[in-house]
Amino acid sequence: MKNCILILILLTATGILRAQKARKAIFVIADGIPADVIESQKTPALKEIAKEGGYARAYVGGEKDGYSQSPTISAVGYNSLLTGTWANKHNVWDNDITAPNYNYWNVFRLLETQYPKKKTAVFSTWLDNRTKLVGSEAKAAGNLQPDYFLDGLELDTIRFPHDTAGYFYYLIDETVTDKAAETIRKSAPDLTWIYLEYTDEMGHRHGDGDKMNDAVEKMDKQIGRIREAMKYREKNFKEDWVIFITTDHGRDSLKGHDHGGQSDRERTTWIVTDAADLNERFTKQRPGIVDILPTLTRFLQLTMTRERLREVDGVSLTGKLSATDAKAVYRKDKIRVTWKPILQKGLARVYLSTTDSFAIGGHDKYRLVQQVPVANGATEFDVSKYPSEVYKISIEMPYNLLNTRIVIGKKN
């Protein structure tokens, strides 16, 4: 009788596993669109996606005037999304991408390391997005080549002659979109990155106004084609898809031509998603671009080692959260740490490291220095016995982990 029951349990468990839908994720970076522009234009495709999930103003650029402040430049923003860290960690400070720190793994490496049989895809104007950021041509990044890709089209002046108006960027984005939609429909990669550039080109050339607005409406139609391919897969296959659309930076507040600084308009971006179970970080706070990585890893059911979790700057935009926005201040051999409680259950366990060996491929030793209720929102401890130029702080809570740090001599 016991054997029969055991067999029944095993058969039931197997049936449940088979019935589970395969999870597939897409993220799109539509370059250089400030939040006020996206909010003022007709974007029916984005609005349909937001109806299923949500729209939120977001930010890039790290902690303003703090140790993690990052330029509001394209490749910097891309890599902040990919790694869930700011530029002080991933070490991409401009579009040259001269020396990325691949110790901070991107979402493609996390996926392919845990699930080597899963398929990935990159569809992009820029060649560097795949070769340098994902790292297909970088040994230190694992030489991880996406299973499907189309990129480097900006170098093809035969197929896409470089007209003075920059319209060829739109034609490239059209080709990128078509290939992405076709691949999604036919092959259903588990993780897809789509990058669209025309909006940024119109911003640089014309600033705010009709050209930029028209580029946004064109981008929205491209998103619509991608969404149609997703919906086709969901309707005809046992698949559960999620999409995140965002931008890498805003624009200057004068005429909208430039970016790179720390003005509010350059730092203010946006996120559109159809994700379910969006939490308070998305609905009531202002999420950062670094929050997308932990959201994707949660959806794709990726596990990260404790060591790697202690380096991530973002928090998931879905599911339960204990708290957000950890900050630390050093004064007279004492460190005061604060956070914003959300679900105020349980303890906040505060760990401290006085090294940053992870950044160079090593390991950091952490010591437990405080345990206080999450609801307290703050704690303070003495570090006179631990003199250092860097203090890395990791706060473990029931539903998530927060990280911050102090770099002596820099604002925090």
WOVENNOR-V534555 format. One record per residue. N is the residue number from 1. PHI is phi in degrees with one decimal (999 if undefined). Layout:
N|PHI / N|PHI
//
This chain:
1|999 / 2|-62.0 / 3|-63.7 / 4|-64.0 / 5|-63.5 / 6|-62.7 / 7|-62.9 / 8|-62.0 / 9|-62.7 / 10|-64.3 / 11|-65.0 / 12|-63.9 / 13|-62.1 / 14|-63.5 / 15|-63.5 / 16|-63.2 / 17|-62.0 / 18|-67.9 / 19|-78.0 / 20|-64.3 / 21|-81.3 / 22|-68.2 / 23|-94.3 / 24|-132.4 / 25|-128.7 / 26|-128.1 / 27|-129.7 / 28|-120.2 / 29|-109.6 / 30|-98.8 / 31|-67.8 / 32|68.7 / 33|-112.5 / 34|-65.7 / 35|-62.0 / 36|-65.9 / 37|-74.6 / 38|-62.8 / 39|-75.8 / 40|-97.3 / 41|-105.0 / 42|-76.3 / 43|-133.9 / 44|-59.7 / 45|-66.5 / 46|-62.8 / 47|-66.5 / 48|-64.0 / 49|-64.7 / 50|-63.9 / 51|-62.1 / 52|-80.1 / 53|-128.5 / 54|180.0 / 55|-122.9 / 56|-145.0 / 57|-67.3 / 58|-136.7 / 59|-144.9 / 60|-128.0 / 61|97.4 / 62|68.8 / 63|-81.2 / 64|-58.3 / 65|65.5 / 66|-110.1 / 67|-63.9 / 68|-101.2 / 69|-55.9 / 70|-129.1 / 71|-60.9 / 72|-86.7 / 73|-123.0 / 74|-51.8 / 75|-60.9 / 76|-62.6 / 77|-65.9 / 78|-56.2 / 79|-73.2 / 80|-66.6 / 81|-66.6 / 82|-62.1 / 83|-104.6 / 84|70.3 / 85|-133.4 / 86|-88.7 / 87|-64.1 / 88|-62.2 / 89|-102.2 / 90|-74.8 / 91|66.5 / 92|-104.8 / 93|-108.8 / 94|-158.9 / 95|-80.6 / 96|-74.3 / 97|50.1 / 98|-76.9 / 99|-149.6 / 100|-59.7 / 101|-91.1 / 102|-78.1 / 103|-66.4 / 104|-93.0 / 105|-66.1 / 106|-87.4 / 107|-65.4 / 108|-66.7 / 109|-68.1 / 110|-60.6 / 111|-67.7 / 112|-72.4 / 113|-72.5 / 114|-81.8 / 115|-128.9 / 116|-62.2 / 117|-88.1 / 118|-74.1 / 119|-106.3 / 120|-125.4 / 121|-150.0 / 122|-135.4 / 123|-127.2 / 124|-156.1 / 125|-63.8 / 126|-76.2 / 127|-70.3 / 128|-62.4 / 129|-58.3 / 130|-83.7 / 131|-73.8 / 132|-102.8 / 133|-82.4 / 134|-62.6 / 135|94.9 / 136|-66.7 / 137|-114.8 / 138|-127.7 / 139|-58.7 / 140|-65.2 / 141|-95.6 / 142|92.8 / 143|48.1 / 144|-80.0 / 145|-90.4 / 146|-57.4 / 147|-70.4 / 148|-133.5 / 149|-159.4 / 150|-144.9 / 151|-161.2 / 152|73.4 / 153|-70.3 / 154|-66.8 / 155|-89.1 / 156|-92.0 / 157|-82.9 / 158|-79.0 / 159|-73.9 / 160|-128.4 / 161|-55.7 / 162|-83.8 / 163|-72.9 / 164|-70.2 / 165|-82.8 / 166|80.1 / 167|-65.7 / 168|-61.7 / 169|-66.3 / 170|-65.5 / 171|-63.6 / 172|-65.0 / 173|-60.5 / 174|-63.0 / 175|-65.8 / 176|-59.5 / 177|-63.4 / 178|-59.8 / 179|-66.8 / 180|-62.4 / 181|-62.8 / 182|-62.1 / 183|-68.7 / 184|-60.5 / 185|-64.3 / 186|-90.8 / 187|-117.0 / 188|50.7 / 189|-56.9 / 190|-74.4 / 191|-142.0 / 192|-130.0 / 193|-112.3 / 194|-118.6 / 195|-121.1 / 196|-122.3 / 197|-112.6 / 198|-55.5 / 199|-59.3 / 200|-68.1 / 201|-61.8 / 202|-66.8 / 203|-64.0 / 204|-63.8 / 205|-79.2 / 206|-123.1 / 207|70.0 / 208|-67.2 / 209|138.0 / 210|-62.3 / 211|-63.7 / 212|-66.2 / 213|-61.6 / 214|-63.8 / 215|-63.7 / 216|-64.7 / 217|-65.8 / 218|-64.5 / 219|-59.9 / 220|-61.4 / 221|-64.8 / 222|-66.4 / 223|-60.8 / 224|-59.4 / 225|-69.0 / 226|-66.0 / 227|-64.2 / 228|-60.6 / 229|-65.1 / 230|-60.4 / 231|-64.4 / 232|-60.3 / 233|-64.7 / 234|-64.7 / 235|-73.1 / 236|-106.7 / 237|-138.4 / 238|-82.7 / 239|-135.5 / 240|-118.8 / 241|-106.7 / 242|-135.7 / 243|-132.5 / 244|-122.7 / 245|-117.8 / 246|-150.5 / 247|-132.0 / 248|-96.8 / 249|-171.1 / 250|-92.4 / 251|-142.8 / 252|-64.6 / 253|-87.8 / 254|-79.3 / 255|-131.4 / 256|81.7 / 257|-80.5 / 258|-115.7 / 259|-166.3 / 260|124.2 / 261|-92.8 / 262|-116.9 / 263|-67.9 / 264|-57.3 / 265|-70.8 / 266|-70.0 / 267|-87.8 / 268|-87.4 / 269|-125.1 / 270|-161.4 / 271|-137.7 / 272|-118.4 / 273|-151.6 / 274|-103.4 / 275|-61.5 / 276|-87.7 / 277|60.2 / 278|-65.2 / 279|-102.1 / 280|-63.8 / 281|-58.1 / 282|-83.0 / 283|-85.4 / 284|-125.7 / 285|-103.9 / 286|-113.6 / 287|-69.3 / 288|-106.8 / 289|-61.4 / 290|-71.5 / 291|-78.5 / 292|-71.1 / 293|-58.5 / 294|-62.7 / 295|-70.5 / 296|-65.1 / 297|-65.5 / 298|-66.9 / 299|-64.9 / 300|-81.8 / 301|59.0 / 302|-93.0 / 303|-102.0 / 304|-119.3 / 305|-64.6 / 306|-58.0 / 307|-61.7 / 308|-73.5 / 309|-59.7 / 310|-72.3 / 311|-105.6 / 312|-73.4 / 313|-91.1 / 314|-99.5 / 315|-129.1 / 316|-67.5 / 317|-89.9 / 318|-125.8 / 319|79.7 / 320|-77.4 / 321|-132.5 / 322|-79.6 / 323|-165.5 / 324|-137.7 / 325|57.1 / 326|-74.3 / 327|-137.6 / 328|-135.4 / 329|-129.0 / 330|-105.1 / 331|-154.3 / 332|52.8 / 333|65.5 / 334|-126.8 / 335|-118.2 / 336|-107.7 / 337|-115.1 / 338|-126.9 / 339|-154.4 / 340|-101.7 / 341|-66.0 / 342|-119.9 / 343|-92.8 / 344|-91.3 / 345|-96.0 / 346|75.5 / 347|-105.1 / 348|-102.4 / 349|-98.0 / 350|-98.4 / 351|-110.7 / 352|-130.4 / 353|-126.5 / 354|-107.4 / 355|-129.7 / 356|-129.1 / 357|-70.3 / 358|-55.0 / 359|-62.6 / 360|-112.5 / 361|89.6 / 362|-100.1 / 363|-128.8 / 364|-107.3 / 365|-96.4 / 366|-108.3 / 367|-121.8 / 368|-74.2 / 369|-113.4 / 370|-152.9 / 371|-134.9 / 372|-139.6 / 373|-60.4 / 374|-54.0 / 375|-60.3 / 376|-62.3 / 377|73.2 / 378|-167.6 / 379|-160.0 / 380|-140.8 / 381|-149.9 / 382|-87.8 / 383|-121.7 / 384|-61.8 / 385|-84.1 / 386|-127.4 / 387|-63.3 / 388|-163.8 / 389|-94.6 / 390|-139.2 / 391|-125.3 / 392|-99.2 / 393|-120.8 / 394|-125.9 / 395|-114.4 / 396|-95.8 / 397|-127.8 / 398|-55.7 / 399|-111.9 / 400|-164.9 / 401|-123.3 / 402|-118.4 / 403|-130.2 / 404|-152.4 / 405|-157.4 / 406|-126.4 / 407|-115.7 / 408|-61.4 / 409|97.3 / 410|-118.0 / 411|-66.6 / 412|-130.7
//
